Amino acid sequence: MANHLPPSDNSILDGWVAIFFLYEFSVMLHEMDDDLSVFHRPLTELFSGSRRGLVTEHDQDFFEANGYVYGMRLLDDTQMEVLREELEVMMQPRFASDLRFYEYNSNESADPSRRLFHALGAWRVSTAFHDIIFDPSFIGAATLLLGGPIRLWHDQVFVKPALDGAVVAWHQDYSYWTRTKPIGHLTCWIGLDDSTVENGCVHYVPGSHHWGLLPRTDLAGDMDAVLSVLTAEQRDAFKPVPIELKAGEVSFHHPMMLHGSYENRSDRPRRAVVINVLLDGIESDTNDPLLGGVPVISRGEKIEGRFFPLLTETA
Ligand SMILES: O=C(O)CCC(=O)C(=O)O
């Protein structure tokens, strides 16, 4: 029998609650639609050029001995232009609360008078940042240097604006990644501007990848904080070299390489995309999410799945 009684207060409330949850659900579906991590292949032709060999056997030997190689040209002018445009969009304040980013720091600098934009997860948000992950020349070089099939770990974007760009203090990448093991990681740093001593290029400490794991000191604070944790021998061997690169060129470094970059006081910005990869087979060593907002991969389980695509040169 039909109920002709007016709805009770409770059923009105239930209706609003249902509408609220439907709305939230549709927002969530919409956001998932826009999450490019579901695509494990390039979405455009921008980076689909044929593979160019970026690293030689000599580079591989140099990498073994010194912990880095640099100066190979990866990007052409069009690719850089598109990346710079998409970067400008992603730096707009509305992205600060976008949950597709694993981390988003509009200004990570500990010094309030200086600026360092630093975000992880742009590959999920923006087409060119997604597609660069699948660049066959990058994948070929990283596969050679790591000696086997690779997966995306995560990406990073670093921006040091002109005049008041901040430091990235001396650190080893693996000191931030001990929740993954064993070590089998690699970092590729890709310049979107010419990077020079004046605008805060990266510096490496050759050979420091053999020093073992150092305690972690603040990434965006005191540049030289790490010196206090070095042994006397390491302090003697601490001889950083500037890695000056033309826009579009790359460097690769070992996860234990001690590196950092000084302030940008020049009148030019210093922007970079960084791609961090790991060997297929590296495992989680935590029961917490490996990256912000990503489902847990239990300790001892292989790192794989939607957020850690296998990168093959034919993707
Ligand atoms: O861009 C920078 O100055 C720092 C880059 C960095 O720390 C990295 O690539 O691991």
The ligand as an SDF file (V2000), in Angstrom:
LIG
                    3D

 10  9  0  0  0  0  0  0  0  0999 V2000
   66.9110   20.0720   -8.6530 O   0  0  0  0  0  0  0  0  0  0  0  0
   67.5960   20.0960   -7.6360 C   0  0  0  0  0  0  0  0  0  0  0  0
   68.2500   21.0530   -7.3180 O   0  0  0  0  0  0  0  0  0  0  0  0
   67.6710   18.8780   -6.7480 C   0  0  0  0  0  0  0  0  0  0  0  0
   67.4240   17.6360   -7.4880 C   0  0  0  0  0  0  0  0  0  0  0  0
   67.5070   16.4060   -6.6420 C   0  0  0  0  0  0  0  0  0  0  0  0
   67.6630   16.4370   -5.4500 O   0  0  0  0  0  0  0  0  0  0  0  0
   67.3910   15.1230   -7.3150 C   0  0  0  0  0  0  0  0  0  0  0  0
   67.2690   15.0920   -8.5390 O   0  0  0  0  0  0  0  0  0  0  0  0
   67.4490   14.1000   -6.6180 O   0  0  0  0  0  0  0  0  0  0  0  0
  1  2  2  0
  2  3  1  0
  2  4  1  0
  4  5  1  0
  5  6  1  0
  6  7  2  0
  6  8  1  0
  8  9  2  0
  8 10  1  0
M  END
$$$$
